[in-house]
Amino acid sequence: MSDRDKILAIIEPDIHPTEVVARATWLAKLAECDLELLLCDPDIGALREGFFVSNEARDIAEKIRTAQNDIIDDLAKPARDAGLNVTTAVLEERPVADGVLHKAVDMNPRFVLKGTHYHSSAERSIFVDSDWQLIRTCPFPLWLVKQHEIREKPVIIAAVDPTHSHDKPAALDEVIIDTAQTIAGASGGELHLLHTYHRLVGVGREATRTFKPIELPIDKLSMKIQAEHRERLNGLAAASHIDAEHTHQLPGDTKEILPIFARTHSADLVVMGALARWGLKRAILGSTAEKVLDHLPCDILIVRKPED
């Protein structure tokens, strides 16, 4: 048995499985890891268990299981042909997110990969989709794969917040940058550091009109905020040896700016952080990763601090 780290790839037949396997194969070779493919297909437990289940139903279940094993073996073939050590399994536990999480905790993977697709407004409003559940609960780096081919030398964006707003600790930025740099270095890719910030100009001018004759020094405050953010971003970039050409600060909301920046720079991957937050406020607000997931044109890799 290999002692190498593993990558866990979640395979769903209706969410571009060949792209997920291709990305997992690329990443496993890059990170020198073994690969496990976990097929998440419709549950057949009801056909196999229970006092009133007929022999005919059990036969159907066995045929479905055989077909599922054939499917995952066929999907594994390109990775095996590429020289990777590949194991396969079929997930029987439901809900899928819980089964994936239990599997991941058991095997302690370097990365968990999963295909993602556009989510309906209903899925986004109640957060029942497996993607949302894994973004919130997966303790391992979670790579959500979009339907596109990653380039040989990818463009990677590390989305950071050096001002530590929204209770975001400084250590998380370090994990984001270290992960992005490791992937960029191994692949010969190009890394960009991005920080967005809210400016006061628009809000302040409206407040000035509303509360005249009080004069609010909004422009001066806005410039001060911009300078403070830039100073911290430059310090973070310098500590990570990222040059000025690849360090970007843009005003605006992250969920609006990040997808535009990713498109403008033809990004292949965005690396960003997530915190372990619970309770009603967390459920309503969601994380930045949840808010931008559907709008990014590329893959997204979500990382946490080790203790989260």
C-alpha positions in Angstrom: 0.0 0.0 0.0 1.3 3.5 -0.9 2.3 5.9 1.9 1.7 8.9 -0.3 -0.9 11.5 0.4 -4.2 11.1 -1.4 -6.6 13.3 -3.3 -10.3 12.5 -3.0 -12.3 13.2 -6.1 -16.1 13.2 -5.8 -17.7 11.9 -9.0 -21.3 12.7 -9.8 -22.5 11.4 -13.2 -24.6 14.5 -13.9 -21.9 17.1 -13.0 -19.1 16.8 -15.7 -17.4 13.7 -14.3 -14.7 13.6 -17.0 -13.6 17.1 -16.2 -13.4 16.3 -12.5 -11.3 13.2 -13.2 -9.0 15.2 -15.5 -8.5 17.9 -12.9 -7.9 15.4 -10.2 -5.4 13.6 -12.4 -3.6 16.8 -13.2 -3.5 17.8 -9.5 -2.4 14.3 -8.3 0.5 14.3 -10.7 1.4 17.9 -9.7 1.2 17.2 -6.0 2.7 13.7 -6.2 -0.4 12.1 -4.6 -2.4 9.0 -5.1 -6.0 9.3 -6.2 -9.3 8.0 -5.0 -12.5 8.3 -7.1 -15.7 8.2 -5.1 -18.9 7.8 -7.2 -22.0 9.5 -5.8 -24.9 8.0 -7.7 -28.6 7.5 -6.7 -29.1 5.6 -3.5 -30.1 1.9 -4.0 -30.4 1.1 -0.3 -34.2 0.8 -0.5 -33.8 -1.9 -3.1 -31.4 -4.0 -1.0 -32.6 -3.7 2.6 -35.7 -4.2 4.6 -38.0 -7.1 5.4 -40.4 -6.4 2.4 -37.7 -6.1 -0.3 -38.2 -8.7 -2.9 -35.5 -10.9 -4.5 -36.3 -9.1 -7.8 -35.5 -5.8 -6.2 -32.3 -7.1 -4.7 -31.3 -8.4 -8.1 -31.9 -5.0 -9.7 -29.9 -3.4 -6.9 -26.9 -5.7 -7.6 -27.1 -4.9 -11.3 -27.1 -1.2 -10.6 -24.1 -1.6 -8.3 -22.2 -3.6 -10.9 -23.0 -0.8 -13.5 -21.8 1.8 -11.0 -18.5 -0.1 -10.5 -18.1 -0.3 -14.2 -18.7 3.4 -14.6 -16.1 4.4 -12.0 -13.6 2.0 -13.3 -14.0 3.4 -16.8 -13.5 6.9 -15.5 -10.4 5.9 -13.6 -8.7 4.5 -16.7 -7.2 7.8 -17.9 -5.7 8.4 -14.5 -4.3 4.9 -14.3 -2.9 5.3 -17.8 -1.1 8.4 -16.6 0.7 6.3 -14.1 -1.3 7.2 -11.0 -2.2 4.8 -8.2 -6.0 5.0 -8.3 -8.6 3.4 -6.0 -12.3 3.6 -6.6 -15.4 3.3 -4.4 -19.2 4.0 -4.6 -20.8 6.1 -1.9 -23.8 4.6 -0.2 -24.3 7.0 2.6 -26.9 9.8 2.3 -27.0 12.8 2.4 -24.1 13.0 -0.1 -22.4 15.8 1.8 -22.4 13.8 5.0 -21.1 10.7 3.3 -18.3 12.7 1.6 -17.3 14.4 4.8 -17.1 11.1 6.7 -15.1 9.6 3.9 -12.7 12.5 3.8 -12.2 12.5 7.6 -11.3 8.8 7.4 -8.7 9.2 4.7 -7.3 12.7 5.5 -6.8 13.8 1.9 -4.6 16.6 0.7 -7.5 17.9 -1.4 -11.1 17.1 -2.0 -12.3 17.7 -5.6 -15.9 18.0 -6.7 -17.7 19.2 -9.8 -19.9 22.2 -9.4 -22.7 23.7 -11.5 -25.0 26.7 -11.5 -27.3 26.7 -8.5 -30.9 27.7 -8.7 -32.2 30.5 -6.5 -34.0 27.9 -4.4 -30.7 26.1 -3.7 -29.0 29.3 -2.9 -31.7 30.5 -0.6 -31.9 27.4 1.6 -28.3 26.1 1.2 -29.4 22.5 0.9 -27.0 21.7 -2.0 -24.0 19.5 -1.3 -21.6 22.3 -2.5 -22.9 24.7 0.1 -22.7 22.0 2.8 -19.1 21.1 1.9 -18.0 24.8 1.7 -19.2 25.2 5.2 -18.0 22.0 6.8 -15.2 20.3 4.8 -12.0 20.7 6.9 -9.8 19.9 3.9 -8.9 22.1 0.9 -12.1 21.9 -1.3 -11.5 22.3 -5.0 -14.7 22.9 -6.9 -14.3 22.2 -10.6 -16.0 24.1 -13.3 -16.5 22.8 -16.9 -13.4 24.1 -18.5 -9.9 22.8 -19.3 -7.1 24.1 -17.1 -4.1 25.3 -19.0 -0.7 23.8 -18.7 0.6 27.0 -17.0 -2.5 28.2 -15.1 -3.3 31.7 -14.0 -4.1 31.6 -10.2 -5.7 34.3 -8.1 -5.1 34.4 -4.3 -8.0 36.4 -2.9 -6.9 37.9 0.5 -8.0 40.3 3.1 -5.0 41.7 4.9 -7.1 44.1 7.0 -8.8 41.0 8.6 -12.3 42.3 8.3 -15.3 40.0 8.9 -13.3 38.3 11.8 -10.9 36.9 9.2 -7.5 36.0 10.9 -4.2 36.9 9.4 -3.1 33.3 9.4 -5.8 32.5 6.8 -4.2 34.8 4.3 -0.9 33.0 4.8 -2.6 29.6 4.1 -4.3 31.1 0.9 -1.0 32.4 -0.4 1.0 29.4 0.5 -1.5 27.1 -1.2 -1.7 29.3 -4.3 2.1 29.6 -4.5 2.6 25.9 -4.2 0.3 25.1 -7.1 1.7 27.9 -9.2 5.2 26.9 -8.5 4.6 23.2 -9.3 2.7 24.0 -12.5 4.8 26.9 -13.7 1.7 29.1 -13.4 1.2 32.8 -12.8 0.0 34.0 -9.4 -1.9 37.2 -8.8 -2.7 38.6 -5.3 -6.1 40.4 -5.1 -7.6 42.4 -2.3 -10.9 44.3 -2.5 -12.1 47.0 -0.1 -15.2 49.1 0.4 -14.8 52.9 -0.1 -16.8 55.6 1.5 -17.2 58.0 -1.4 -20.7 57.0 -2.6 -22.2 56.5 0.8 -20.6 59.6 2.2 -21.8 61.9 -0.6 -25.3 60.7 -0.1 -25.0 61.3 3.7 -23.6 64.8 3.0 -26.7 65.7 0.9 -29.0 64.3 3.5 -27.5 66.0 6.6 -26.6 69.4 5.2 -25.1 71.8 6.3 -22.9 69.2 8.1 -19.7 68.7 6.0 -18.3 65.2 6.1 -14.6 64.7 5.1 -15.6 61.7 3.0 -12.9 62.0 0.3 -10.2 62.4 2.8 -11.4 59.4 4.8 -11.7 57.3 1.7 -8.2 58.1 0.7 -7.0 57.2 4.2 -8.8 53.9 4.0 -7.3 53.2 0.6 -3.8 54.0 1.8 -4.1 51.8 4.9 -5.4 48.9 2.9 -2.7 49.3 0.4 0.0 49.4 3.1 -1.2 46.2 4.6 -1.5 44.5 1.2 2.0 45.6 0.2 3.3 44.2 3.5 1.6 40.8 2.8 2.9 40.8 -0.7 6.5 41.6 0.4 6.4 38.8 3.0 5.3 36.4 0.3 7.8 37.7 -2.3 5.0 38.7 -4.7 6.0 41.7 -6.9 3.9 44.9 -7.5 2.9 43.9 -11.0 1.0 40.9 -9.6 -0.4 42.6 -6.5 -3.8 44.2 -7.0 -6.1 46.3 -4.8 -9.5 47.2 -6.2 -12.4 49.1 -4.6 -15.8 47.4 -4.5 -17.7 44.4 -3.2 -15.7 41.1 -3.5 -18.6 39.2 -4.9 -18.8 41.7 -7.8 -15.1 42.5 -8.3 -13.6 39.0 -8.0 -15.5 37.4 -11.0 -14.7 40.4 -13.2 -11.1 40.3 -12.2 -11.0 36.5 -12.9 -12.4 37.0 -16.4 -10.2 39.9 -17.2 -7.1 37.9 -16.2 -8.3 34.6 -17.8 -8.0 32.9 -14.5 -7.9 29.1 -14.2 -8.2 29.0 -10.4 -9.2 31.3 -7.5 -7.9 30.4 -4.1 -9.8 31.9 -1.1 -10.5 31.2 2.5 -13.5 30.1 4.6 -14.1 30.2 8.3 -16.0 27.8 10.4 -19.0 29.8 11.5 -22.3 28.6 12.9 -25.6 30.0 14.0 -28.4 32.0 12.4 -26.2 34.9 11.3 -23.8 32.5 9.5 -26.7 30.6 7.8 -28.2 33.9 6.5 -25.1 35.7 5.4 -23.1 32.8 4.0 -19.4 33.1 3.1 -17.8 35.1 0.3 -17.0 31.7 -1.4 -20.7 30.9 -1.5 -21.6 34.3 -2.9 -19.1 34.1 -5.8 -19.2 30.4 -6.6 -21.9 30.7 -9.4 -20.3 33.8 -10.9 -16.7 32.7 -11.3 -15.7 31.5 -14.7 -13.0 29.2 -13.3 -12.4 26.6 -10.6 -12.4 27.7 -6.9 -10.2 26.3 -4.2 -11.4 26.9 -0.6 -8.9 26.6 2.2 -9.1 27.0 6.0 -6.7 27.5 8.9 -5.6 24.1 10.2 -7.5 24.6 13.5 -10.8 25.6 11.8 
